[in-house]
Amino acid sequence: MQLSVCAGATCSSSCLSPLTSLAAAWGSAVEVRSTDCLGACGKGPNVGVLKGSGSGVSLPGMTEPERLRRCFMKATGEEGAERIGGEVDEFLAGEPARALAAQAALAKPAAPLKNPGCEAADVVARVLALSGRDVSERGYGRDKLLKLLRERCGPLGGGEADELGG
């Protein structure tokens, strides 16, 4: 996991040091670094949360606006760092269980698609079946869904790739 602190003067000066101190307890599981603007100016200090693949992650304790941006906002000083630290601790503690659940989901035989021509709804159903993540309300197009399926659920098997048309 990576915590990316906005490099703007207000953001990094207020939050980078306390988070770096917390990171020592996480060891190699979490990297804290400075990054370009996270696009939530005026709502900072902002701290983005990324998983190993570089994709943004929303954590359960985030507010709705934070979940949408996949970054903590108004993460000021020690108090903000402690809030983020608590969420990261909880996420890391649940990682083994999530990995086991993903393996179990991949071991299940996949349900056949409703439409072999593979509408976006079919990919949404497959993402839900394999990863447990409901993306039906996201409004993603078919190509974005296929990319999400590959990222979240691993490479597609030959028959599955043919069935999904990708």
C-alpha positions as a Markdown table, in Angstrom:
| # | Residue | x | y | z |
|---|---|---|---|---|
| 1 | Met | 0.0 | 0.0 | 0.0 |
| 2 | Gln | 1.1 | 3.5 | -0.7 |
| 3 | Leu | 0.1 | 6.8 | 1.0 |
| 4 | Ser | 0.7 | 9.6 | -1.4 |
| 5 | Val | 0.8 | 13.0 | 0.4 |
| 6 | Cys | -0.1 | 16.0 | -1.9 |
| 7 | Ala | 3.1 | 18.0 | -2.5 |
| 8 | Gly | 1.4 | 21.3 | -2.1 |
| 9 | Ala | 3.0 | 23.4 | 0.6 |
| 10 | Thr | 0.0 | 23.2 | 2.9 |
| 11 | Cys | -0.6 | 19.5 | 2.4 |
| 12 | Ser | 2.9 | 18.0 | 2.7 |
| 13 | Ser | 4.2 | 20.3 | 5.5 |
| 14 | Ser | 1.2 | 19.5 | 7.7 |
| 15 | Cys | 0.9 | 15.7 | 7.1 |
| 16 | Leu | 4.0 | 14.2 | 5.6 |
| 17 | Ser | 6.1 | 14.1 | 8.7 |
| 18 | Pro | 3.5 | 12.5 | 11.1 |
| 19 | Leu | 2.6 | 9.9 | 8.5 |
| 20 | Thr | 6.3 | 9.1 | 7.9 |
| 21 | Ser | 6.7 | 8.5 | 11.6 |
| 22 | Leu | 3.7 | 6.1 | 11.6 |
| 23 | Ala | 5.0 | 4.3 | 8.6 |
| 24 | Ala | 7.9 | 2.9 | 10.6 |
| 25 | Ala | 5.5 | 0.6 | 12.4 |
| 26 | Trp | 4.1 | -0.7 | 9.1 |
| 27 | Gly | 7.5 | -1.7 | 7.7 |
| 28 | Ser | 7.5 | -2.6 | 4.1 |
| 29 | Ala | 3.7 | -3.0 | 4.0 |
| 30 | Val | 3.1 | 0.8 | 3.5 |
| 31 | Glu | 5.2 | 3.4 | 1.7 |
| 32 | Val | 4.6 | 7.1 | 2.5 |
| 33 | Arg | 5.7 | 9.5 | -0.2 |
| 34 | Ser | 5.1 | 13.0 | -1.6 |
| 35 | Thr | 3.2 | 13.2 | -4.9 |
| 36 | Asp | 1.7 | 15.7 | -7.4 |
| 37 | Cys | -1.5 | 17.5 | -6.6 |
| 38 | Leu | -4.4 | 15.1 | -5.9 |
| 39 | Gly | -7.0 | 17.6 | -7.2 |
| 40 | Ala | -8.8 | 18.4 | -4.0 |
| 41 | Cys | -7.2 | 21.8 | -3.4 |
| 42 | Gly | -8.9 | 23.7 | -0.7 |
| 43 | Lys | -9.8 | 20.4 | 1.0 |
| 44 | Gly | -6.3 | 19.5 | 2.1 |
| 45 | Pro | -4.1 | 18.3 | 3.4 |
| 46 | Asn | -4.9 | 15.4 | 1.1 |
| 47 | Val | -3.5 | 11.9 | 1.2 |
| 48 | Gly | -4.1 | 9.4 | -1.6 |
| 49 | Val | -4.3 | 5.7 | -0.9 |
| 50 | Leu | -3.0 | 3.3 | -3.5 |
| 51 | Lys | -2.7 | -0.4 | -3.6 |
| 52 | Gly | 0.4 | -2.2 | -5.0 |
| 53 | Ser | -0.9 | -2.1 | -8.6 |
| 54 | Gly | -1.2 | 1.7 | -8.3 |
| 55 | Ser | -5.0 | 1.7 | -8.3 |
| 56 | Gly | -6.7 | 4.0 | -5.8 |
| 57 | Val | -8.3 | 2.4 | -2.7 |
| 58 | Ser | -11.1 | 3.6 | -0.6 |
| 59 | Leu | -11.1 | 2.6 | 3.0 |
| 60 | Pro | -14.2 | 2.0 | 5.1 |
| 61 | Gly | -13.6 | 4.9 | 7.5 |
| 62 | Met | -13.4 | 7.5 | 4.6 |
| 63 | Thr | -16.2 | 10.0 | 4.1 |
| 64 | Glu | -18.2 | 9.7 | 0.9 |
| 65 | Pro | -16.3 | 12.5 | -0.9 |
| 66 | Glu | -13.0 | 10.8 | 0.2 |
| 67 | Arg | -14.2 | 7.4 | -1.1 |
| 68 | Leu | -15.0 | 9.0 | -4.5 |
| 69 | Arg | -11.5 | 10.6 | -4.7 |
| 70 | Arg | -9.8 | 7.7 | -3.0 |
| 71 | Cys | -7.9 | 10.2 | -0.8 |
| 72 | Phe | -8.2 | 11.4 | 2.8 |
| 73 | Met | -9.0 | 15.1 | 2.9 |
| 74 | Lys | -8.4 | 17.6 | 5.7 |
| 75 | Ala | -5.9 | 15.2 | 7.2 |
| 76 | Thr | -4.3 | 17.9 | 9.3 |
| 77 | Gly | -1.2 | 17.2 | 11.5 |
| 78 | Glu | -1.0 | 14.5 | 14.1 |
| 79 | Glu | -4.8 | 14.1 | 14.4 |
| 80 | Gly | -5.2 | 13.5 | 10.6 |
| 81 | Ala | -2.2 | 11.1 | 10.6 |
| 82 | Glu | -3.7 | 9.1 | 13.5 |
| 83 | Arg | -7.1 | 8.9 | 11.7 |
| 84 | Ile | -5.3 | 7.6 | 8.5 |
| 85 | Gly | -3.1 | 5.3 | 10.6 |
| 86 | Gly | -6.1 | 3.7 | 12.2 |
| 87 | Glu | -7.7 | 3.1 | 8.8 |
| 88 | Val | -4.5 | 1.7 | 7.4 |
| 89 | Asp | -4.0 | -0.6 | 10.4 |
| 90 | Glu | -7.6 | -1.9 | 10.0 |
| 91 | Phe | -7.1 | -2.5 | 6.2 |
| 92 | Leu | -3.8 | -4.3 | 6.7 |
| 93 | Ala | -5.3 | -6.5 | 9.5 |
| 94 | Gly | -8.1 | -7.6 | 7.0 |
| 95 | Glu | -5.8 | -8.2 | 4.1 |
| 96 | Pro | -5.2 | -12.0 | 4.7 |
| 97 | Ala | -9.0 | -12.6 | 5.0 |
| 98 | Arg | -9.6 | -10.6 | 1.7 |
| 99 | Ala | -6.9 | -12.7 | 0.0 |
| 100 | Leu | -8.5 | -15.9 | 1.1 |
| 101 | Ala | -11.9 | -14.8 | 0.0 |
| 102 | Ala | -10.6 | -13.8 | -3.4 |
| 103 | Gln | -8.9 | -17.2 | -3.8 |
| 104 | Ala | -12.2 | -19.0 | -2.8 |
| 105 | Ala | -14.2 | -16.9 | -5.3 |
| 106 | Leu | -11.7 | -17.7 | -8.1 |
| 107 | Ala | -12.0 | -21.4 | -7.2 |
| 108 | Lys | -15.7 | -21.4 | -7.7 |
| 109 | Pro | -16.9 | -22.4 | -11.2 |
| 110 | Ala | -18.1 | -19.3 | -13.0 |
| 111 | Ala | -21.7 | -19.0 | -13.8 |
| 112 | Pro | -22.4 | -18.8 | -17.5 |
| 113 | Leu | -23.0 | -15.3 | -18.9 |
| 114 | Lys | -26.6 | -14.3 | -19.7 |
| 115 | Asn | -25.6 | -13.1 | -23.1 |
| 116 | Pro | -22.6 | -14.7 | -25.0 |
| 117 | Gly | -22.3 | -11.3 | -26.9 |
| 118 | Cys | -21.3 | -9.9 | -23.5 |
| 119 | Glu | -23.2 | -6.8 | -22.6 |
| 120 | Ala | -21.7 | -4.6 | -19.9 |
| 121 | Ala | -24.3 | -6.1 | -17.4 |
| 122 | Asp | -22.7 | -9.5 | -18.0 |
| 123 | Val | -19.3 | -8.2 | -17.1 |
| 124 | Val | -20.7 | -6.5 | -14.0 |
| 125 | Ala | -22.2 | -9.8 | -13.0 |
| 126 | Arg | -18.8 | -11.5 | -13.5 |
| 127 | Val | -16.9 | -8.9 | -11.5 |
| 128 | Leu | -19.4 | -9.4 | -8.7 |
| 129 | Ala | -19.1 | -13.2 | -8.9 |
| 130 | Leu | -15.3 | -13.2 | -8.9 |
| 131 | Ser | -14.4 | -10.3 | -6.6 |
| 132 | Gly | -17.5 | -9.6 | -4.6 |
| 133 | Arg | -17.4 | -6.0 | -5.7 |
| 134 | Asp | -20.7 | -4.5 | -7.0 |
| 135 | Val | -19.9 | -2.0 | -9.8 |
| 136 | Ser | -23.4 | -1.9 | -11.3 |
| 137 | Glu | -23.9 | 1.7 | -10.2 |
| 138 | Arg | -20.6 | 3.0 | -11.5 |
| 139 | Gly | -21.7 | 3.6 | -15.1 |
| 140 | Tyr | -18.5 | 2.0 | -16.5 |
| 141 | Gly | -18.4 | 1.1 | -20.2 |
| 142 | Arg | -17.7 | -2.5 | -21.3 |
| 143 | Asp | -14.0 | -1.9 | -22.0 |
| 144 | Lys | -13.5 | -0.3 | -18.5 |
| 145 | Leu | -15.4 | -3.3 | -16.9 |
| 146 | Leu | -13.2 | -5.8 | -18.7 |
| 147 | Lys | -10.1 | -4.0 | -17.6 |
| 148 | Leu | -11.5 | -3.9 | -14.0 |
| 149 | Leu | -12.3 | -7.6 | -14.3 |
| 150 | Arg | -8.7 | -8.4 | -15.3 |
| 151 | Glu | -7.2 | -6.1 | -12.6 |
| 152 | Arg | -9.4 | -7.3 | -9.7 |
| 153 | Cys | -9.9 | -10.9 | -10.6 |
| 154 | Gly | -6.7 | -11.9 | -12.5 |
| 155 | Pro | -6.2 | -13.0 | -16.1 |
| 156 | Leu | -9.1 | -14.4 | -17.9 |
| 157 | Gly | -9.1 | -18.1 | -18.7 |
| 158 | Gly | -9.3 | -19.1 | -22.4 |
| 159 | Gly | -13.0 | -20.0 | -22.4 |
| 160 | Glu | -13.8 | -17.0 | -20.2 |
| 161 | Ala | -11.9 | -14.6 | -22.5 |
| 162 | Asp | -13.7 | -16.0 | -25.5 |
| 163 | Glu | -17.1 | -15.8 | -23.8 |
| 164 | Leu | -16.4 | -12.1 | -22.7 |
| 165 | Gly | -15.1 | -11.2 | -26.1 |
| 166 | Gly | -11.8 | -9.9 | -24.7 |
